[in-house]
Every structure is written in structure tokens, then in C-alpha cells.
Amino acid sequence: MITAEVRTRLNSLAYEYNVRAAAIERDLSREHAQSFSEQATERQNDMVLQGLLADARASVKQVQQAIERLNNDTYGECTQCGEMINPERLAALPAAALCINCAD
Ligand SMILES: [Zn+2]
């Protein structure tokens, strides 16, 4: 895979995850309902949203680290064992930091 292509993909992934995180943050900061039962439902929804927000932030971080590896010429190397990550795996998961063996 060409580095410029990977960089473009990683940049757009970072953008997507940032947009997603911002949207979830907006949802979480909305006004709360008056009634107790509605508030209980909202709290449950908020817990789900907190989980999604954590996922989105973790994904942003993962993509940023992949961009750093690209800058350091270590992109495509497993961060655990140093072996090259399978190109098909990288094509499917451009921010993958681990080879299939270490990811298991
Ligand atoms: Zn590995």
C-alpha cells in the first residue's frame, strides 16, 4: 500500500471518529428530563453513550498512533513482536497496531 494513500485513509478515519465523539458529547450535554422515570431512562442511555464515547476516543487515539508510526517509518510493524502485519489485515484495519498473532 502506498504511504500517501494510508495517510489519507488514517486522516479521514481520525476525522470520522472525532465527529462521532463530538456528536456523542453533544448528546450527553443535553438538558435532562423533568420526570423521574424519564431521568432513569436517560441515565441508562447516558451509560451507553459514555461507552460509545470511550470507544470513539480510543479509536481516535489508535489512529493518531498509526499516523505517528507512519511518520516514524514503523507503520505496518507489529508494536508487540515487531513482525510485519499482514497487508490484508492493514487494508481492513489501517490503524491496526498488532499482527494477527499478537491481537489474539
Ligand atoms: Zn505481533
Backbone and ligand atoms as CSV (ligand in chain L), in Angstrom:
chain,resi,resn,atom,element,x,y,z
A,1,MET,N,N,0.842,-1.202,0.000
A,1,MET,CA,C,0.000,0.000,0.000
A,1,MET,C,C,0.879,1.255,0.000
A,2,ILE,N,N,0.430,2.251,-0.709
A,2,ILE,CA,C,1.206,3.491,-0.809
A,2,ILE,C,C,0.979,4.343,0.450
A,3,THR,N,N,2.083,4.874,0.959
A,3,THR,CA,C,2.031,5.634,2.206
A,3,THR,C,C,1.027,6.790,2.148
A,4,ALA,N,N,1.030,7.514,1.047
A,4,ALA,CA,C,0.134,8.667,0.927
A,4,ALA,C,C,-1.329,8.225,1.020
A,5,GLU,N,N,-1.582,7.050,0.443
A,5,GLU,CA,C,-2.947,6.516,0.481
A,5,GLU,C,C,-3.346,6.166,1.916
A,6,VAL,N,N,-2.408,5.517,2.607
A,6,VAL,CA,C,-2.656,5.137,4.002
A,6,VAL,C,C,-2.886,6.375,4.845
A,7,ARG,N,N,-2.039,7.394,4.620
A,7,ARG,CA,C,-2.158,8.639,5.384
A,7,ARG,C,C,-3.529,9.270,5.182
A,8,THR,N,N,-3.985,9.297,3.926
A,8,THR,CA,C,-5.300,9.860,3.631
A,8,THR,C,C,-6.395,9.073,4.354
A,9,ARG,N,N,-6.282,7.753,4.312
A,9,ARG,CA,C,-7.287,6.924,4.987
A,9,ARG,C,C,-7.280,7.160,6.490
A,10,LEU,N,N,-6.086,7.225,7.062
A,10,LEU,CA,C,-5.982,7.428,8.515
A,10,LEU,C,C,-6.510,8.799,8.911
A,11,ASN,N,N,-6.188,9.813,8.090
A,11,ASN,CA,C,-6.684,11.158,8.393
A,11,ASN,C,C,-8.203,11.211,8.341
A,12,SER,N,N,-8.800,10.543,7.361
A,12,SER,CA,C,-10.258,10.608,7.278
A,12,SER,C,C,-10.896,9.769,8.380
A,13,LEU,N,N,-10.227,8.685,8.786
A,13,LEU,CA,C,-10.722,7.915,9.925
A,13,LEU,C,C,-10.688,8.743,11.203
A,14,ALA,N,N,-9.579,9.452,11.412
A,14,ALA,CA,C,-9.442,10.298,12.606
A,14,ALA,C,C,-10.554,11.339,12.619
A,15,TYR,N,N,-10.808,11.910,11.438
A,15,TYR,CA,C,-11.868,12.911,11.324
A,15,TYR,C,C,-13.228,12.314,11.689
A,16,GLU,N,N,-13.533,11.132,11.112
A,16,GLU,CA,C,-14.810,10.457,11.397
A,16,GLU,C,C,-15.002,10.191,12.886
A,17,TYR,N,N,-13.961,9.661,13.515
A,17,TYR,CA,C,-14.073,9.338,14.942
A,17,TYR,C,C,-14.222,10.602,15.772
A,18,ASN,N,N,-13.532,11.677,15.369
A,18,ASN,CA,C,-13.664,12.942,16.097
A,18,ASN,C,C,-15.076,13.497,15.970
A,19,VAL,N,N,-15.648,13.397,14.769
A,19,VAL,CA,C,-17.016,13.874,14.545
A,19,VAL,C,C,-17.982,13.061,15.401
A,20,ARG,N,N,-17.744,11.730,15.431
A,20,ARG,CA,C,-18.605,10.854,16.219
A,20,ARG,C,C,-18.506,11.212,17.706
A,21,ALA,N,N,-17.301,11.389,18.195
A,21,ALA,CA,C,-17.105,11.721,19.614
A,21,ALA,C,C,-17.793,13.039,19.956
A,22,ALA,N,N,-17.664,14.027,19.057
A,22,ALA,CA,C,-18.273,15.337,19.306
A,22,ALA,C,C,-19.792,15.226,19.345
A,23,ALA,N,N,-20.360,14.384,18.467
A,23,ALA,CA,C,-21.815,14.208,18.423
A,23,ALA,C,C,-22.299,13.554,19.721
A,24,ILE,N,N,-21.551,12.571,20.205
A,24,ILE,CA,C,-21.927,11.896,21.452
A,24,ILE,C,C,-21.833,12.869,22.629
A,25,GLU,N,N,-20.766,13.683,22.624
A,25,GLU,CA,C,-20.610,14.676,23.693
A,25,GLU,C,C,-21.794,15.641,23.710
A,26,ARG,N,N,-22.243,16.033,22.525
A,26,ARG,CA,C,-23.415,16.920,22.449
A,26,ARG,C,C,-24.632,16.238,23.050
A,27,ASP,N,N,-24.837,14.964,22.703
A,27,ASP,CA,C,-25.965,14.206,23.246
A,27,ASP,C,C,-25.902,14.148,24.768
A,28,LEU,N,N,-24.701,13.945,25.275
A,28,LEU,CA,C,-24.526,13.791,26.720
A,28,LEU,C,C,-24.740,15.102,27.474
A,29,SER,N,N,-24.530,16.238,26.787
A,29,SER,CA,C,-24.627,17.516,27.492
A,29,SER,C,C,-26.011,18.130,27.369
A,30,ARG,N,N,-26.977,17.411,26.797
A,30,ARG,CA,C,-28.322,17.976,26.623
A,30,ARG,C,C,-29.017,18.148,27.981
A,31,GLU,N,N,-30.101,18.905,27.963
A,31,GLU,CA,C,-30.898,19.120,29.162
A,31,GLU,C,C,-31.541,17.809,29.606
A,32,HIS,N,N,-31.715,17.651,30.909
A,32,HIS,CA,C,-32.329,16.424,31.392
A,32,HIS,C,C,-33.831,16.581,31.584
A,33,ALA,N,N,-34.529,15.458,31.473
A,33,ALA,CA,C,-35.983,15.462,31.568
A,33,ALA,C,C,-36.424,15.779,32.991
A,34,GLN,N,N,-37.692,16.211,33.122
A,34,GLN,CA,C,-38.235,16.566,34.435
A,34,GLN,C,C,-38.638,15.318,35.229
A,35,SER,N,N,-39.311,14.380,34.556
A,35,SER,CA,C,-39.903,13.273,35.310
A,35,SER,C,C,-38.857,12.243,35.716
A,36,PHE,N,N,-39.116,11.621,36.854
A,36,PHE,CA,C,-38.152,10.679,37.415
A,36,PHE,C,C,-37.938,9.481,36.495
A,37,SER,N,N,-39.050,8.962,35.926
A,37,SER,CA,C,-38.907,7.768,35.081
A,37,SER,C,C,-38.134,8.088,33.804
A,38,GLU,N,N,-38.374,9.283,33.273
A,38,GLU,CA,C,-37.613,9.703,32.088
A,38,GLU,C,C,-36.136,9.863,32.423
A,39,GLN,N,N,-35.886,10.393,33.615
A,39,GLN,CA,C,-34.497,10.573,34.033
A,39,GLN,C,C,-33.780,9.236,34.160
A,40,ALA,N,N,-34.506,8.225,34.645
A,40,ALA,CA,C,-33.911,6.892,34.792
A,40,ALA,C,C,-33.529,6.338,33.422
A,41,THR,N,N,-34.432,6.525,32.459
A,41,THR,CA,C,-34.139,6.079,31.090
A,41,THR,C,C,-32.942,6.826,30.537
A,42,GLU,N,N,-32.926,8.122,30.801
A,42,GLU,CA,C,-31.809,8.942,30.311
A,42,GLU,C,C,-30.475,8.487,30.891
A,43,ARG,N,N,-30.501,8.147,32.178
A,43,ARG,CA,C,-29.253,7.695,32.802
A,43,ARG,C,C,-28.739,6.421,32.131
A,44,GLN,N,N,-29.691,5.539,31.800
A,44,GLN,CA,C,-29.284,4.313,31.102
A,44,GLN,C,C,-28.711,4.633,29.730
A,45,ASN,N,N,-29.398,5.532,29.024
A,45,ASN,CA,C,-28.892,5.946,27.702
A,45,ASN,C,C,-27.508,6.584,27.829
A,46,ASP,N,N,-27.353,7.403,28.870
A,46,ASP,CA,C,-26.072,8.087,29.064
A,46,ASP,C,C,-24.946,7.084,29.286
A,47,MET,N,N,-25.255,5.994,30.003
A,47,MET,CA,C,-24.219,4.986,30.233
A,47,MET,C,C,-23.784,4.347,28.913
A,48,VAL,N,N,-24.780,4.100,28.052
A,48,VAL,CA,C,-24.465,3.545,26.731
A,48,VAL,C,C,-23.614,4.550,25.949
A,49,LEU,N,N,-24.041,5.836,26.004
A,49,LEU,CA,C,-23.318,6.882,25.275
A,49,LEU,C,C,-21.893,7.044,25.800
A,50,GLN,N,N,-21.734,6.949,27.122
A,50,GLN,CA,C,-20.378,7.054,27.700
A,50,GLN,C,C,-19.476,5.969,27.133
A,51,GLY,N,N,-20.054,4.766,26.987
A,51,GLY,CA,C,-19.288,3.656,26.425
A,51,GLY,C,C,-18.905,3.932,24.983
A,52,LEU,N,N,-19.859,4.453,24.221
A,52,LEU,CA,C,-19.593,4.768,22.810
A,52,LEU,C,C,-18.556,5.884,22.687
A,53,LEU,N,N,-18.657,6.853,23.607
A,53,LEU,CA,C,-17.700,7.963,23.590
A,53,LEU,C,C,-16.292,7.447,23.884
A,54,ALA,N,N,-16.188,6.557,24.864
A,54,ALA,CA,C,-14.879,5.983,25.189
A,54,ALA,C,C,-14.329,5.220,23.980
A,55,ASP,N,N,-15.189,4.479,23.295
A,55,ASP,CA,C,-14.777,3.739,22.090
A,55,ASP,C,C,-14.267,4.698,21.022
A,56,ALA,N,N,-15.040,5.772,20.788
A,56,ALA,CA,C,-14.674,6.726,19.739
A,56,ALA,C,C,-13.341,7.392,20.071
A,57,ARG,N,N,-13.158,7.756,21.366
A,57,ARG,CA,C,-11.895,8.398,21.769
A,57,ARG,C,C,-10.729,7.434,21.653
A,58,ALA,N,N,-10.968,6.174,22.004
A,58,ALA,CA,C,-9.900,5.169,21.887
A,58,ALA,C,C,-9.530,4.985,20.421
A,59,SER,N,N,-10.540,5.024,19.540
A,59,SER,CA,C,-10.286,4.870,18.108
A,59,SER,C,C,-9.483,6.044,17.572
A,60,VAL,N,N,-9.819,7.262,18.021
A,60,VAL,CA,C,-9.060,8.453,17.598
A,60,VAL,C,C,-7.593,8.275,17.992
A,61,LYS,N,N,-7.370,7.822,19.215
A,61,LYS,CA,C,-6.012,7.651,19.722
A,61,LYS,C,C,-5.262,6.599,18.905
A,62,GLN,N,N,-5.957,5.513,18.612
A,62,GLN,CA,C,-5.358,4.429,17.837
A,62,GLN,C,C,-4.924,4.919,16.461
A,63,VAL,N,N,-5.800,5.719,15.834
A,63,VAL,CA,C,-5.498,6.249,14.505
A,63,VAL,C,C,-4.331,7.231,14.581
A,64,GLN,N,N,-4.327,8.083,15.628
A,64,GLN,CA,C,-3.220,9.045,15.783
A,64,GLN,C,C,-1.890,8.317,15.960
A,65,GLN,N,N,-1.924,7.205,16.702
A,65,GLN,CA,C,-0.695,6.436,16.903
A,65,GLN,C,C,-0.247,5.792,15.591
A,66,ALA,N,N,-1.205,5.373,14.779
A,66,ALA,CA,C,-0.863,4.798,13.478
A,66,ALA,C,C,-0.210,5.864,12.589
A,67,ILE,N,N,-0.727,7.110,12.661
A,67,ILE,CA,C,-0.144,8.210,11.888
A,67,ILE,C,C,1.289,8.477,12.370
A,68,GLU,N,N,1.486,8.409,13.691
A,68,GLU,CA,C,2.854,8.576,14.227
A,68,GLU,C,C,3.788,7.485,13.710
A,69,ARG,N,N,3.282,6.249,13.660
A,69,ARG,CA,C,4.122,5.148,13.150
A,69,ARG,C,C,4.458,5.387,11.678
A,70,LEU,N,N,3.491,5.957,10.971
A,70,LEU,CA,C,3.720,6.295,9.568
A,70,LEU,C,C,4.834,7.340,9.468
A,71,ASN,N,N,4.792,8.336,10.355
A,71,ASN,CA,C,5.816,9.388,10.374
A,71,ASN,C,C,7.188,8.835,10.754
A,72,ASN,N,N,7.184,7.791,11.593
A,72,ASN,CA,C,8.453,7.211,12.062
A,72,ASN,C,C,8.923,6.041,11.202
A,73,ASP,N,N,8.221,5.812,10.096
A,73,ASP,CA,C,8.576,4.687,9.228
A,73,ASP,C,C,8.466,3.329,9.905
A,74,THR,N,N,7.607,3.218,10.903
A,74,THR,CA,C,7.410,1.910,11.536
A,74,THR,C,C,5.994,1.401,11.280
A,75,TYR,N,N,5.274,2.119,10.411
A,75,TYR,CA,C,3.908,1.689,10.100
A,75,TYR,C,C,3.935,0.307,9.468
A,76,GLY,N,N,2.996,-0.560,9.931
A,76,GLY,CA,C,2.921,-1.903,9.367
A,76,GLY,C,C,3.675,-2.936,10.187
A,77,GLU,N,N,4.480,-2.440,11.154
A,77,GLU,CA,C,5.168,-3.366,12.054
A,77,GLU,C,C,4.305,-3.561,13.292
A,78,CYS,N,N,4.241,-4.809,13.738
A,78,CYS,CA,C,3.509,-5.103,14.965
A,78,CYS,C,C,4.227,-4.417,16.132
A,79,THR,N,N,3.463,-3.671,16.972
A,79,THR,CA,C,4.097,-2.935,18.071
A,79,THR,C,C,4.505,-3.871,19.208
A,80,GLN,N,N,4.046,-5.117,19.130
A,80,GLN,CA,C,4.400,-6.058,20.190
A,80,GLN,C,C,5.592,-6.943,19.806
A,81,CYS,N,N,5.512,-7.582,18.639
A,81,CYS,CA,C,6.569,-8.546,18.289
A,81,CYS,C,C,7.489,-8.033,17.173
A,82,GLY,N,N,7.117,-6.913,16.529
A,82,GLY,CA,C,7.976,-6.334,15.507
A,82,GLY,C,C,7.856,-6.960,14.128
A,83,GLU,N,N,7.049,-8.030,14.014
A,83,GLU,CA,C,6.826,-8.645,12.700
A,83,GLU,C,C,5.969,-7.711,11.851
A,84,MET,N,N,6.064,-7.870,10.516
A,84,MET,CA,C,5.195,-7.095,9.642
A,84,MET,C,C,3.753,-7.604,9.762
A,85,ILE,N,N,2.825,-6.667,9.827
A,85,ILE,CA,C,1.407,-7.031,9.876
A,85,ILE,C,C,0.957,-7.401,8.468
A,86,ASN,N,N,0.161,-8.443,8.376
A,86,ASN,CA,C,-0.367,-8.884,7.086
A,86,ASN,C,C,-1.030,-7.709,6.348
A,87,PRO,N,N,-0.661,-7.482,5.067
A,87,PRO,CA,C,-1.214,-6.344,4.313
A,87,PRO,C,C,-2.743,-6.356,4.217
A,88,GLU,N,N,-3.317,-7.555,4.164
A,88,GLU,CA,C,-4.789,-7.627,4.096
A,88,GLU,C,C,-5.413,-7.141,5.399
A,89,ARG,N,N,-4.739,-7.485,6.493
A,89,ARG,CA,C,-5.227,-7.026,7.804
A,89,ARG,C,C,-5.138,-5.500,7.880
A,90,LEU,N,N,-4.039,-4.939,7.384
A,90,LEU,CA,C,-3.871,-3.488,7.398
A,90,LEU,C,C,-4.859,-2.789,6.478
A,91,ALA,N,N,-5.164,-3.449,5.373
A,91,ALA,CA,C,-6.130,-2.859,4.443
A,91,ALA,C,C,-7.506,-2.771,5.099
A,92,ALA,N,N,-7.845,-3.821,5.877
A,92,ALA,CA,C,-9.142,-3.840,6.546
A,92,ALA,C,C,-9.139,-2.948,7.782
A,93,LEU,N,N,-8.000,-2.922,8.491
A,93,LEU,CA,C,-7.879,-2.146,9.721
A,93,LEU,C,C,-6.615,-1.281,9.636
A,94,PRO,N,N,-6.706,-0.140,8.980
A,94,PRO,CA,C,-5.492,0.657,8.734
A,94,PRO,C,C,-4.791,1.114,10.012
A,95,ALA,N,N,-5.527,1.164,11.130
A,95,ALA,CA,C,-4.897,1.625,12.370
A,95,ALA,C,C,-4.400,0.468,13.229
A,96,ALA,N,N,-4.447,-0.761,12.695
A,96,ALA,CA,C,-4.040,-1.922,13.476
A,96,ALA,C,C,-2.601,-1.768,13.958
A,97,ALA,N,N,-2.392,-2.003,15.265
A,97,ALA,CA,C,-1.052,-1.883,15.840
A,97,ALA,C,C,-0.420,-3.255,16.045
A,98,LEU,N,N,-1.255,-4.293,16.017
A,98,LEU,CA,C,-0.778,-5.641,16.310
A,98,LEU,C,C,-0.993,-6.578,15.137
A,99,CYS,N,N,-0.073,-7.522,14.963
A,99,CYS,CA,C,-0.291,-8.570,13.979
A,99,CYS,C,C,-1.374,-9.502,14.497
A,100,ILE,N,N,-1.847,-10.362,13.630
A,100,ILE,CA,C,-2.974,-11.232,13.986
A,100,ILE,C,C,-2.642,-12.125,15.171
A,101,ASN,N,N,-1.379,-12.571,15.261
A,101,ASN,CA,C,-0.981,-13.456,16.355
A,101,ASN,C,C,-1.017,-12.731,17.702
A,102,CYS,N,N,-0.509,-11.504,17.716
A,102,CYS,CA,C,-0.483,-10.742,18.968
A,102,CYS,C,C,-1.868,-10.224,19.333
A,103,ALA,N,N,-2.719,-9.998,18.344
A,103,ALA,CA,C,-4.058,-9.486,18.609
A,103,ALA,C,C,-4.959,-10.550,19.223
A,104,ASP,N,N,-4.617,-11.803,19.019
A,104,ASP,CA,C,-5.471,-12.897,19.537
A,104,ASP,C,C,-5.394,-13.041,21.051
L,1,ZN,ZN,ZN,2.854,-9.347,16.637
